Amino acid sequence: MPRTVRDVVFVDGVRTPFGKAGPKGIYHETRADDLVVKAIRELLRRNPSLDTARIDDVAVAATTQIGDQGLTIGRTAGILAGLPQSVPGYAIDRMCAGALTAVTSTAGSIAFGAYDVVVAGGVEHMGRHPMGEAVDPNPRFVSEKLVDESALFMGMTAENLHDRFPHLTKERADAYAVRSQEKAAKAYANGLIQQDLVPIAVRRTTEEGGEKGWGLVTADEPMRPGTTLEQLAGLKTPFRVHGRVTAGNAAGLNDGATASLIASEDFAREQGLPVRMRLVTYAFAGVEPEVMGYGPIPATEKALAKAGLDISDIGLFEVNEAFAVQVLAFLDHYGIDDDDPRVNQYGGAIAFGHPLASSGVRLMTQLARQFEEQPQVRYGLTTMCVGFGMGATVIWENPHFTDAGGTK
């Protein structure tokens, strides 16, 4: 029987507010699986026309798949969220690009015709499960010099990127970080972020473990509005003496979850679901693990080639800010100014946080909002670097696009 590839669309996306990892963080007493369950429930609440029995799969990413992030979390989270037990689920790990890969993997199944609609997202509770917990890297990586030893430490890979591109100075990285905080604060002030946040009830305790009661989390904890260049200039460089990477120009250690609805366009329209973005293509690429922040560049080159597009065709960029230098390397490669208004219009991970496997859907949710506000933009992309030397890029088309002549 002949097969016809179907258009795949981003229907909707939500996320929890992101928290700081550790005993003082807002989610210290909250389970990882409960975070992603809250996101899935909110996604379904916002789209009541969807018959949950029609969901074909639940793909949930986590980088550290143990404890409350283990047990095939896509399946368990689906059951805990109240989906019919007939709906299957699975877990994904591509480190920082986990949720992005959950979207692209299920999108391929939708395009092929095996699925109609899925839930795809990610969760990371770095307070409960630090990156690298319980891993046992094969000694051959270092003994046979397959990779540089610094590849195992993300902060060191960012320092290596500074080494490779010395014109990407600490001063430029700090300036970029200040702008990220400013844009995030402005987006909050304009109510652009809150629309897609899931309020989370959290249990609070004292430092001694005593009960302080319950609270409601409605905003991202890592944000530092009012950050100045002078403040960033004085921060320690923990990865290298006299280094350039600091807590101020990098994303922190964070907790949070995301969830999205991905569907074929014909199914979405039949079911009365919104069509917020149309998937054009996607690509993954590998780079030297010790400069993993370079990954978005070859991934974007591959995606653009597959789509028959040029970087000049992209009107909006959502670039994950694992480290400021990683974003600067991407912009520098394509001749884009550090402060180009098309890039991360609402701010990025330096302000909001980066709970590893969950972040890809945050990028998509913010791009979808920007598409709605800017119908003159036809194409946008979401891109991120990925641990151990990879990059991931998804190109999207704006379904609200109207050209200068007023035609769609």
C-alpha positions as CSV (number, residue, x, y, z in Angstrom):
1,M,0.0,0.0,0.0
2,P,1.5,3.4,-0.9
3,R,2.3,5.8,1.9
4,T,1.9,9.5,1.9
5,V,3.8,11.7,4.4
6,R,1.5,13.8,6.5
7,D,2.1,17.3,7.8
8,V,3.0,17.4,11.5
9,V,2.0,20.3,13.8
10,F,2.7,21.6,17.2
11,V,-0.7,21.8,18.8
12,D,0.2,23.2,22.3
13,G,2.9,23.1,24.9
14,V,3.1,23.9,28.6
15,R,5.7,23.7,31.3
16,T,6.2,24.0,35.1
17,P,8.0,27.0,36.4
18,F,11.7,26.0,36.6
19,G,13.3,25.8,40.0
20,K,16.8,25.9,41.4
21,A,18.2,22.4,42.1
22,G,19.2,21.5,45.7
23,P,17.8,21.7,49.3
24,K,16.9,25.4,49.0
25,G,15.1,24.9,45.6
26,I,11.3,25.1,45.3
27,Y,11.0,21.5,44.2
28,H,13.2,19.9,46.8
29,E,10.2,18.1,48.3
30,T,8.5,17.4,45.0
31,R,8.9,14.2,42.9
32,A,10.1,14.4,39.3
33,D,7.3,12.3,38.0
34,D,4.7,14.5,39.7
35,L,6.1,17.5,37.8
36,V,5.6,16.0,34.4
37,V,2.2,14.6,35.4
38,K,1.1,18.2,36.3
39,A,2.3,19.4,32.9
40,I,0.4,16.6,31.0
41,R,-2.8,17.2,33.0
42,E,-2.6,21.0,32.2
43,L,-2.1,20.2,28.5
44,L,-5.2,18.1,28.4
45,R,-7.2,20.6,30.4
46,R,-6.3,23.3,27.8
47,N,-7.4,21.1,24.9
48,P,-10.8,19.5,26.0
49,S,-11.8,18.6,22.5
50,L,-9.1,15.9,22.4
51,D,-10.4,12.4,23.2
52,T,-7.6,11.1,25.4
53,A,-8.3,7.5,24.2
54,R,-7.1,8.7,20.8
55,I,-3.5,9.6,22.1
56,D,-1.2,7.1,20.4
57,D,1.8,7.4,22.7
58,V,3.4,9.4,25.5
59,A,7.1,10.1,25.0
60,V,8.9,11.6,28.1
61,A,12.6,12.3,28.2
62,A,14.9,12.3,31.2
63,T,18.7,12.4,31.3
64,T,19.1,10.5,34.6
65,Q,16.6,7.7,34.3
66,I,16.6,6.4,37.9
67,G,14.4,6.8,40.9
68,D,11.4,9.0,40.3
69,Q,12.7,9.7,36.8
70,G,12.9,6.0,35.9
71,L,10.5,3.1,35.3
72,T,9.8,4.0,31.7
73,I,8.5,7.4,32.8
74,G,6.4,8.1,29.7
75,R,4.2,5.1,30.6
76,T,4.0,5.7,34.3
77,A,3.4,9.5,33.9
78,G,0.6,8.7,31.4
79,I,-1.1,6.5,33.9
80,L,-0.6,9.0,36.8
81,A,-2.0,11.8,34.6
82,G,-5.2,9.8,34.2
83,L,-4.8,8.7,30.6
84,P,-6.6,5.5,29.6
85,Q,-4.4,2.5,30.3
86,S,-4.7,1.7,26.6
87,V,-2.4,4.6,25.9
88,P,1.3,3.4,25.9
89,G,4.4,5.4,26.7
90,Y,8.2,5.3,26.7
91,A,11.3,7.1,27.9
92,I,14.0,8.9,25.9
93,D,17.5,10.1,26.7
94,R,19.4,12.5,24.5
95,M,20.6,14.6,27.4
96,C,19.7,18.2,26.9
97,A,17.8,17.5,23.7
98,G,15.6,14.9,25.3
99,A,12.2,16.7,25.0
100,L,13.2,17.9,21.5
101,T,13.9,14.3,20.5
102,A,10.6,13.2,22.0
103,V,9.0,15.6,19.6
104,T,11.0,14.6,16.6
105,S,10.7,10.9,17.2
106,T,7.0,10.9,17.5
107,A,6.6,13.4,14.7
108,G,8.3,10.9,12.4
109,S,5.7,8.3,13.4
110,I,2.9,10.8,12.8
111,A,4.3,11.7,9.3
112,F,4.5,8.0,8.4
113,G,0.9,7.5,9.5
114,A,1.5,5.2,12.4
115,Y,0.3,7.9,14.9
116,D,-2.3,10.7,14.9
117,V,-1.5,12.5,18.1
118,V,1.0,12.2,20.9
119,V,2.1,13.7,24.1
120,A,5.9,14.6,24.1
121,G,7.9,16.3,26.7
122,G,10.6,15.9,29.3
123,V,11.5,16.2,33.0
124,E,14.7,16.8,34.9
125,H,15.0,17.0,38.7
126,M,18.7,17.8,39.1
127,G,18.2,18.3,42.8
128,R,17.3,14.7,43.2
129,H,19.4,13.4,40.4
130,P,22.5,15.3,39.5
131,M,23.8,15.0,36.0
132,G,26.0,11.9,35.8
133,E,24.6,10.3,38.9
134,A,25.5,6.5,38.9
135,V,27.1,6.6,35.5
136,D,30.2,4.7,34.8
137,P,32.0,6.0,31.7
138,N,34.1,3.4,29.9
139,P,37.8,4.0,30.7
140,R,38.6,3.6,27.0
141,F,37.2,7.1,26.3
142,V,40.2,8.6,28.1
143,S,42.8,5.8,27.9
144,E,42.5,5.5,24.1
145,K,42.0,9.3,23.8
146,L,38.7,8.8,22.0
147,V,37.6,12.1,23.6
148,D,39.3,14.7,25.7
149,E,38.7,14.3,29.4
150,S,37.1,17.7,29.6
151,A,34.2,16.3,27.5
152,L,32.7,14.8,30.7
153,F,32.3,18.3,32.3
154,M,29.9,20.6,30.5
155,G,31.5,23.8,32.0
156,M,34.9,22.7,30.8
157,T,33.5,22.3,27.3
158,A,32.3,25.9,27.4
159,E,35.7,27.0,28.4
160,N,37.1,25.0,25.5
161,L,34.8,26.9,23.1
162,H,36.1,30.2,24.5
163,D,39.6,28.8,23.7
164,R,38.7,27.9,20.2
165,F,37.1,31.3,19.5
166,P,39.1,33.8,21.6
167,H,37.2,36.7,20.1
168,L,34.1,35.4,22.0
169,T,35.3,37.0,25.1
170,K,34.0,36.8,28.7
171,E,32.8,40.4,28.3
172,R,30.6,39.5,25.3
173,A,29.3,36.5,27.2
174,D,28.4,38.6,30.2
175,A,26.7,41.2,28.0
176,Y,24.7,38.5,26.4
177,A,23.7,37.1,29.8
178,V,22.5,40.6,31.0
179,R,20.3,40.9,27.9
180,S,18.8,37.5,28.5
181,Q,17.8,38.5,32.0
182,E,16.4,41.8,30.7
183,K,14.3,40.2,28.0
184,A,13.0,37.5,30.3
185,A,11.9,40.2,32.8
186,K,10.2,42.1,30.1
187,A,8.4,39.0,28.8
188,Y,7.1,38.4,32.3
189,A,6.0,42.0,32.7
190,N,4.1,41.6,29.4
191,G,2.4,38.4,30.5
192,L,4.0,36.4,27.7
193,I,5.5,33.6,29.8
194,Q,2.8,33.0,32.3
195,Q,0.3,31.9,29.7
196,D,2.0,28.5,29.3
197,L,3.1,27.9,32.9
198,V,1.5,25.3,35.1
199,P,1.1,26.4,38.8
200,I,2.6,23.8,41.1
201,A,1.7,23.2,44.7
202,V,4.9,22.5,46.7
203,R,5.7,21.4,50.2
204,R,8.1,23.7,52.0
205,T,10.4,22.6,54.8
206,T,12.9,24.4,57.1
207,E,16.7,23.8,56.7
208,E,16.3,21.3,59.7
209,G,13.6,19.4,57.8
210,G,10.7,20.8,59.8
211,E,7.4,21.6,58.1
212,K,6.7,25.1,56.8
213,G,3.5,24.4,55.0
214,W,2.6,24.5,51.4
215,G,3.0,27.1,48.7
216,L,2.1,27.7,45.0
217,V,4.9,28.2,42.5
218,T,3.8,30.4,39.6
219,A,7.2,31.8,38.3
220,D,10.6,30.7,37.4
221,E,13.0,30.6,40.4
222,P,16.4,31.1,38.7
223,M,15.6,34.6,37.2
224,R,17.7,37.5,38.3
225,P,16.2,40.7,36.9
226,G,18.3,43.7,37.3
227,T,21.6,41.8,36.8
228,T,24.4,44.2,35.7
229,L,27.7,43.7,33.9
230,E,29.5,44.9,37.1
231,Q,27.9,42.1,39.1
232,L,28.8,39.4,36.5
233,A,32.4,40.7,36.2
234,G,33.1,39.8,39.8
235,L,31.8,36.2,39.7
236,K,34.1,33.2,40.2
237,T,35.1,31.0,37.3
238,P,34.6,27.6,38.8
239,F,35.8,25.5,35.8
240,R,39.2,27.1,35.4
241,V,41.4,29.6,37.1
242,H,41.0,32.9,35.3
243,G,38.4,31.3,33.1
244,R,35.4,32.9,31.4
245,V,32.4,30.7,32.3
246,T,30.6,31.8,35.5
247,A,27.2,31.1,37.1
248,G,26.1,34.4,35.6
249,N,26.7,33.6,31.9
250,A,25.5,30.0,32.0
251,A,22.3,28.2,32.9
252,G,22.2,26.8,36.4
253,L,21.3,23.4,37.8
254,N,17.5,23.2,37.6
255,D,14.3,21.2,38.1
256,G,11.3,21.3,35.9
257,A,9.1,19.6,33.3
258,T,7.5,20.2,29.9
259,A,4.7,18.6,27.8
260,S,3.4,19.2,24.3
261,L,0.7,17.9,22.0
262,I,2.1,16.9,18.5
263,A,-0.4,15.8,15.8
264,S,-1.0,15.4,12.1
265,E,-2.5,18.6,10.8
266,D,-5.5,16.8,9.4
267,F,-6.2,15.2,12.7
268,A,-5.8,18.5,14.6
269,R,-8.2,20.3,12.4
270,E,-10.7,17.4,12.5
271,Q,-10.6,17.5,16.3
272,G,-10.8,21.2,16.6
273,L,-7.3,21.5,18.0
274,P,-5.1,24.6,17.5
275,V,-2.4,24.5,14.9
276,R,0.4,26.7,16.4
277,M,3.4,25.6,14.3
278,R,4.0,23.3,11.4
279,L,7.1,21.1,11.4
280,V,9.4,21.6,8.3
281,T,12.3,19.4,9.1
282,Y,14.8,18.5,11.8
283,A,18.4,17.4,12.1
284,F,20.9,16.1,14.6
285,A,24.7,16.3,14.3
286,G,27.8,15.2,16.2
287,V,30.8,17.3,17.0
288,E,34.0,16.8,19.1
289,P,32.6,16.1,22.6
290,E,35.0,18.6,24.2
291,V,33.4,21.5,22.3
292,M,29.8,20.2,22.5
293,G,28.5,23.8,22.5
294,Y,29.4,24.0,18.8
295,G,26.8,21.3,18.0
296,P,23.9,23.6,16.9
297,I,25.9,24.9,14.0
298,P,26.2,21.6,11.9
299,A,22.8,20.6,13.1
300,T,21.3,23.8,11.7
301,E,23.3,23.5,8.5
302,K,21.9,20.0,7.9
303,A,18.3,21.1,8.7
304,L,18.5,24.1,6.4
305,A,19.9,21.9,3.6
306,K,17.1,19.4,4.1
307,A,14.5,22.2,4.0
308,G,16.0,24.0,1.0
309,L,16.3,27.1,3.1
310,D,19.0,29.6,3.9
311,I,19.7,31.1,7.3
312,S,18.3,34.4,5.9
313,D,14.9,32.7,5.6
314,I,14.7,32.2,9.4
315,G,12.8,35.1,11.0
316,L,12.9,33.9,14.6
317,F,15.5,31.9,16.6
318,E,15.1,30.0,19.9
319,V,18.6,29.0,20.9
320,N,19.0,27.2,24.2
321,E,21.4,29.1,26.4
322,A,23.3,26.4,28.2
323,F,26.2,28.8,28.1
324,A,26.4,32.3,26.6
325,V,29.5,31.4,24.6
326,Q,27.6,28.5,22.9
327,V,24.9,31.0,21.6
328,L,27.6,33.5,20.6
329,A,29.4,30.8,18.6
330,F,26.2,30.0,16.7
331,L,25.4,33.7,16.0
332,D,29.0,34.4,15.0
333,H,29.1,31.5,12.5
334,Y,26.0,32.9,10.7
335,G,27.0,36.5,10.9
336,I,24.2,37.4,13.3
337,D,24.7,40.2,15.8
338,D,25.0,39.4,19.5
339,D,21.9,41.5,20.1
340,D,19.9,40.6,17.0
341,P,16.2,41.1,17.9
342,R,15.2,37.9,16.2
343,V,17.0,35.8,18.7
344,N,15.5,34.6,22.0
345,Q,13.0,37.4,22.1
346,Y,11.7,36.4,25.6
347,G,15.1,35.6,27.0
348,G,16.5,32.2,27.5
349,A,17.9,29.5,29.8
350,I,20.4,31.8,31.5
351,A,17.3,33.5,33.0
352,F,14.7,30.8,33.1
353,G,16.9,27.8,33.8
354,H,17.7,24.6,31.9
355,P,16.4,21.4,33.4
356,L,18.2,19.3,30.8
357,A,15.8,16.9,29.1
358,S,12.8,19.2,29.5
359,S,14.1,22.4,27.8
360,G,13.4,21.5,24.1
361,V,9.7,22.0,24.5
362,R,10.2,25.3,26.3
363,L,11.9,26.6,23.2
364,M,9.0,25.4,21.1
365,T,6.4,26.9,23.3
366,Q,8.1,30.3,23.2
367,L,8.5,30.2,19.4
368,A,4.8,29.3,19.0
369,R,3.9,32.4,21.0
370,Q,6.2,34.6,18.9
371,F,4.6,33.1,15.7
372,E,1.2,34.2,16.9
373,E,2.4,37.7,17.6
374,Q,4.4,38.1,14.3
375,P,2.5,36.7,11.3
376,Q,5.0,38.4,9.0
377,V,7.5,35.7,10.0
378,R,7.3,32.5,8.0
379,Y,10.1,30.3,9.4
380,G,11.7,29.9,12.8
381,L,13.9,27.4,14.5
382,T,14.6,25.8,17.8
383,T,18.2,24.6,18.4
384,M,20.4,23.4,21.3
385,C,23.7,21.9,22.1
386,V,23.7,18.4,23.6
387,G,26.1,16.8,26.0
388,F,28.9,14.5,24.7
389,G,29.2,16.5,21.5
390,M,25.9,16.9,19.6
391,G,23.5,19.5,18.3
392,A,19.8,19.4,17.5
393,T,17.8,21.8,15.3
394,V,14.1,21.8,14.4
395,I,12.8,24.2,11.7
396,W,9.1,25.3,12.0
397,E,6.7,27.2,9.7
398,N,4.3,29.8,11.0
399,P,0.7,28.7,10.2
400,H,-0.3,32.3,10.8
401,F,2.1,33.6,8.1
402,T,0.8,36.4,6.0
403,D,3.0,38.0,3.3
404,A,3.3,41.7,2.6
405,G,0.4,41.4,0.1
406,G,-1.9,40.1,2.8
407,T,-2.0,36.5,1.5
408,K,-1.4,33.4,3.6
